[in-house]
Every structure is written in structure tokens, then in C-alpha cells.
Amino acid sequence: MASARGDIFVQNDSAFEGKNNKDKMWTACFAAFSAALATVNFGYALGFTAEAELSEQFNSNNSAIDLSMLNGNSSKGFSMCDPDFDIFASVVALGALVGGLLAGILIDKIGRKTTIISTTIFYFLGWVLIANSYCYYGKHGGIGDPEFCRKHSKQWYYSMLYCGRVITGIGVGMSSLVVPVYIAEIASARMRGALGNINQLSINFGFVVAYMTGYKQNLPTTAYVPIGISILNLILMVFFLPETPRYLLANNRRHDAILALYWLRGPDYPVEEECFEIEGHVNFGTQEQWQWKDLKSSTFYWPLIIALFLMFFQEFSGINCILFYCTSIFFASGIGAQLKPGDTHILDTLTKGSEEYAIYVCFTLFIFTGISCFLVDRFGRRKLLLSGSVGMFISLILVSVYVHSYPVYYNNVDDISNFFSKQENTTYAILAFVCILCFIAMFSIGWGPLPWLLMSELFPIKTRGIATTIVTLSNWLFVFTTTSSFCFLVNKIHIYGAMWIFATIVFIGFFFTLFFVPETRGRPLEEVAELFIRRKVLQVSILWTRHDASM
């Protein structure tokens, strides 16, 4: 547990600058994308949450959105969430907490590759339970016999659904820990930044796949898609991909490590030299395991504080709340609706438009995360985080102002139709939608992938394992807190109030990044650790800024 992720091997480019330094980029990319199928499943679980919001399993009125959203059942005239869906959305984070702990143990006991393989078991079992839980609804059906389905109560199937989500969450938590480790240890130094972002890119791709498959299909059918992804992940990992050279050398399997490096780099790469350098890092890591006194060092607690706050600002920016509930948010603000006075199908019109517009959110998430892969080593971590904070803050403020002006508070359908009969109000709705896309885009460039990347760069090798385990588990605790409390928050202060809170947190995150987060682009990890020894933390980011300005 202590050494999980504790000694991710990161090479120094200068060590391999020479005429024969020609590694096969495509093999490392193939290995990274294949391993990242586990985090595609991770993203699918999140996207499935948003799609499930519209299912009749969470809607007693058999309509996509409950009429209570407009008829004033809540104290604020607006009720957004079903309690069962609230549980459905948040329990996956509880499973992820368990999965993170489990992966922290298995990653050094059975290896990175085998740990990824084990995630497919949890994904498979979890999704089978979820698919079967829908057999309560005869017209949708699960994979069970219809006669069998009618013998059990609705609550029995809810229990099956929640169990499936928890088990799937275990796979999610394991994937979030082991996949970045696997990718980091197979990547050459010059590809570290780009391949490091594949983890977040694959999560967002899974989100897109979940939305696209769930848009026109019933949920039991979409539950089979991640089962197929798990099987493909299992086949690739078992029959094609090697274990990481770093893990093999740590377990005295030098010959296997050489073969793995030849597979990853090709015959023209100085494999023996790289193997020798990895052995040096392995020997250093095994000789100097962390001790409790190391946790009192400034090289541990300052990076830990920074990493924890980065994860806090990432999750409390409201990203998961907006992604999980985007269809309801669009519905509540009329985004995507084309309404006329006297429209008798206002709910259907609002719902259809909300679903269609939500798909654009998914594609924005995926595309801009891909763009971040090319920007992170060009502009650095700090600039992307700072610019992302500015864009996210402005977007949240503008959307909250628009939502506050929308007449859903008056619980009058005619008011809503008359509102959109004016061209300027329709324009405002479109602008609000653009602002939400801008929020997603700026998050995907900065606060989505970079906290995870910085987490692997801030800590010295000696304490990186215990530190990254703490940070990863804390992240899932933040996810659970935000998703489980969002419904309560919205029903108390409405969407615009929640967005004001998110905007305030993003605003604080900007100044935290400005004063506390160092730039790590292109710097050896040992040099980053030394900054926390010889300078106060307030000077760390200033030092990096001055250094970059002189380059």
C-alpha cells in the first residue's frame, strides 16, 4: 500500500539523446489506449448516470422529467431530483473509494497489468446486475425471464441496481489509480505529457459513448456496451500488452523487462541503457521506503496540501453536477426548446431539446480534453489552470444570471411559452448554452486532466505512493459529497444559487493556483521536490513564473 504509485518511473530526456534514440511511438500509444479501455468504462459509468436521469426507473410519472419541476412542489417552486436517483448517482463514488484502496494493495502485489485485468471482473459483474435490474419494466426488459421478473418487487430491483453501481464503482476506483501508473511506466520521457492525458481523454470518451448509445436506446441495452468494452480490455491486456518494465525489474525479472522494452521502444532504441537507469531508480526506491517521520517533511505535506486543494477545486467547481444533471439543467432553463404560446406539449419539447443539447456537452468535453494533450507541454500547467479558472468563472456567472431570469419560478407554462416567443429571450437561452459549453471546454483544458498530472509530479519518489493514494481517495470523497448534496442544494437555493457557489470556489481556485501551484513542465521531479525544501511555499509559484519568463 505504501509504495503504490510510489515510484512511477519518469525518465530524463537527456539520458537518451543520441543517434539511435528512435522509439516506436505507435506501440506505446497502442499500449496506453488499450489499457485506457478500463477508464473508458470509468467514463461510461459517469455518462450512464446522466442518461439514467431520464429513465422511467427514476420517474413515477413515466415522463422524462417530473411535472413537479413546474408545479411548485418544493419550497422554491422547483424540484429537480428523485431521491432514488440521488443514491444512484452517488453510490458509485463509495465503490470507487473501496476500489482505490484495493488497487493500492494489488498494484505492487500482482502487478499493474494484472490489476487492470482484475478491473474487468468488477465491471462485468456490476454491469450485468445493472442490466438485470431493469427487468422490472416489462417493455424494456433486462436479460432475465419476464415471468421471473414479475416475481420480485420494485425495491428488490433497486437493490440490485445499487449493488451493481457499487461493484462498478470498485472497478472505477481501481482504474483511476492503476491506469495512470501503467501509462506513466510504459511511456518514454518525451511522450510523458501527451500520454499522461490519455487517462482523462478516455474517461471523457466513455462519457460520450454512454450518451450516444443511450440517446435512442433503452438503458438495459446500453448496459451491455461496457460489458463489451470490458471483454475487449481483457483480451488486449492478456494476449497483447506487456507488464511495465519498472514492475518487472522491481521483482527481479530483468529478462522480461528487456523484452517489454523492446516491444515498447523497438530494436533501434537503447533499451539496455534505459533498463540500467530504471534499475537505478528501482534500487533507490526499494532501499529508501517512506517512514512516518517523512510525513513531517515539507517535501511531503506541502505537495499534499496543494494536491488535495487541486482535487477539491476540481470537483467543487460543479463539473460532475453539471454533467450528471445537464438534461435537467437545460430543461429548467429552457435551453434547446422551440416553444410557442399555447404549446400543449411543452414538457416533451423541453425534454427532447435538453437531451439533444446534452450530447453537445459530451463532445465538447472529449474534444477539448484532446486539445489539452497538445497544450500541456507547450504552455505549462499553471497557465492552463489559470486560464481555465477565468473561463469557468465567467461562464458560471453568466449562466446563473440567465437562469435567474427564466420564468420557471412562476410555475406557469404559458409564461414559459410567452418567454420564448420573444426573439431576444431565445437568443439569451442560446448564449447560456454557449456559456455552459465554454465552462466544459475550459474545464477540459485545465482543471480536468491537470490535477491528476500534477499529483504524479509534485511528490518525491519516496513518499509518492502514500501521497497519491491519499489524494485519489480524497478525490472520490469529494465526488461523493458533491453528487449526493447537489439535489438538496438545488431544491434549497435553486440552480442559480448552486452555480454562484461553484463560481465562488472557482474564483478562489484561481488565486490558489496563482500563489501556490508550481510549474512542473520539463523539470526533473527531484528539482520540484527541492523547491519545497529551500523556499517557502508562497515563493514556489513565483520562482517558477520568473524562471519561465526568462526562457
Buried (B, 14 or more C-beta within 10 A) or exposed (E): BEBBBBBBBBBEEEBBEEEEBEBBBEBBBBBBBBBBBBBBBBBBBBBBBBBBBBBBBBBEEEEBBBEBBBBBBBEBBBBBBBEBBBBBBBBBBBBBBBBBBBBBEBBBEEBBBBBBBBBBBBBBBBBBBBBBBBBBBEEBBBEBEEEEBEEBEEEEBBBBBBBBBBBBBBBBBBBBBBBBBBBBBBBBBBBBBBBBBBBBBBBBBBBBBBBBBBBEBBBBBBBBBBBEBBBBBBEBBEEEBBBBBBBBBBBEBBEBBBBBBBBBBBEEBBBEBBBEBBBEBBEEBEEBBBEEEBEEBBBBBBBBEBBBBBBBBBBBBBBBBBBBBBBBBBBBBBBBBEBEEEBEEBBEBBBBBBBEBBBBBBBBBBBBBBBBBEBBBEBBBBBBBBBBBBBBBBBBBBBBBBBBBBBBBBBBBEBBBBBBBEEEBBEBBEEBBBBBBBBBBBBBBBBBBBBBBBBBBBBBBBBBBBBBBBBBBBBBBBBBBBBBBBBEBBBEBBBBBBBBBBBBBBBBBBEBBBEBBBBBBEBBBEEBBEBBEEBEBEBBBBBBBEEBEEE
